Structure formats: structure tokens, C-alpha cells
Amino acid sequence: MGFSMRINFVDVICDDSLRNSYITGLKNGYEFDIRLSYYRGLFLSCVNSFALTVDGEEVPNSEVTFSINGKEFFVDQLSSLSSEFWQLLEPAKIKVTEKRWAAEGEP
């Protein structure tokens, strides 16, 4: 017998956390903080899917990183992180590196 639970993240973006990110003075993407929308913390290996959609367009996982506990991970790594625990009150930082900005410089 198997058991599956889906947690819908509703209203999870932390207020005033959206900002551009820069490398050597050039804009290379954006970042924001999210909070856990659950009644307790969880291990990152419990996150079996993570998708980010901006303006109706899904951002490729290769452009998204997830930072918690002072460590940064690719989204595809989350399911294997059984020792990383996301505390209930600790926000996670989501960073999006847009390839076009890295190639073209700041728009």
C-alpha cells in the first residue's frame, strides 16, 4: 500500500523579498524568499516536484536554485537531500539565473 500527500503552496512568497541578482555588476536574474506552507518543517527529500511559473511560462529547473541552511541546491537535487531539514519558520531563497541575461548583459 502506498501513500501520497500533496501540499499546495499558497501565499508563500515573503513580502518585499523579490530583487534582482547581480554577478560582477551585471544583472543575471532574480531571487525571492518563500516560506513553508505546512504546519511543521520537512526534509527536502520530501519535495518530489518543484515548478516555478512566471507570467504563465514555466522556468526550466536548470535555471532555478533552492537555498536553505546556508547551502544552495539545484531543484533536481531536492529529492535526494534526506539530511537537509527545512525549519517551519526559516524562509528558503529561490534564485533564477536567466541565460539570456548572462549572454546579453543587462537589458
Sequence and secondary structure as in RCSB ss.txt:
>XXXX:A:sequence
MGFSMRINFVDVICDDSLRNSYITGLKNGYEFDIRLSYYRGLFLSCVNSFALTVDGEEVPNSEVTFSINGKEFFV
DQLSSLSSEFWQLLEPAKIKVTEKRWAAEGEP
>XXXX:A:secstr
          S B TT  EEEEETTEEEEEEEEE   SSS EEGGG     EEETTEEE GGGEEEEETTEEEEG
GGGGG TT EE TT  EEEEEE HHHHHH   
